[in-house]
Amino acid sequence: MGVQENSKTIAELINVTDAARLKMVELIEGADADIEAVRVFVSGGGCGGMNYGMTFADRLDERDQVFTGDIGFRLYMDPVALAYMHGAEIDYKDDGVNATFVFNNVFKSVGGSGACGGCGGAAH
């Protein structure tokens, strides 16, 4: 199949808030020269069934879809992550003590609320 430049903008699939976008741009600019993108990933586990995260990417993987343009940096997602992230929001929260990226509405693509039923906390 190979790497695909996605014809949709990231905003058509997920919402990257201004705070998250600005922080990602800042982090990429301060990273090693071989870092070319942010990779969003989904892995098994967590009380809601999946864990969501991001890491720097220094290369494309074969099945990656590439999003550029409207966010100020390149974002890579494989088809599995893309399926789980459709309709989600990536935000950045800094309360002066703790700073973190937060994934909201991660279950939107399957009709959920983005909250886990057990502890009442948001899935991120």
PyMOL commands that set and color helices and strands:
alter all, ss='L'
color gray80, all
select helices_A, chain A and resi 10-12+18-29+79-85+108-110
alter helices_A, ss='H'
color red, helices_A
select strands_A, chain A and resi 4-5+15-16+37-44+50-57+65-67+75-77+89-94+99-104
alter strands_A, ss='S'
color yellow, strands_A
deselect
rebuild
show_as cartoon
